[in-house]
Amino acid sequence: MVTNVIAIIAILVTVSSAAWYKTLKEVRKEVKNSSVPSSLVHTESIKSTSRALTQNQNALYVGEQFPGATTTVNMALLEAPGFAAVREADSDGNEPGKIIGVSELLSKGESRNISILLSRSARESDTLWIALYLDNGDKKFTLEKDAPAEDRFGHPIITGVTVGGGESSSENPLEISL
């Protein structure tokens, strides 16, 4: 009788482990094939809606970018009014450089499909860095006065994206980055 119980437990453990491994393998495959930019900096990605976020959090999602005079921030979530600023890459191409575009003042909460006019056109293979800033109350973007929006760990909300070729798609999946 004890031998039968042990055998049944062993079978259940084996089946459970196999199911867990298969699920883990599918999740890894989904993440690998995800459209979320791999260059997210100091962010965590989740598939959700802003309802899953708690108060006083900031988030940013920037999808595929295309050459041209504007860039689009697909979604920004701000704990207070603020701005999305676009920087070109520095001379090494690895760090944010000069600001080449700033959004209009964004209200507290969620903003979607934010078009930002750039001071120079983005070219294919350029790296653009998009960051969120909280307005100091004057409703004008000032780099020295407006504080970077931070994630729940105190890191600035910033992401780097590489400009691709082709035509822009009107379909932008919502991915939230904390």
Summary of the structure (lengths in Angstrom):
residues: 178
radius of gyration: 21.2
end to end distance: 53.0
largest distance: 78.8
contacts: 490
relative contact order: 0.23
helix: 19%
strand: 39%
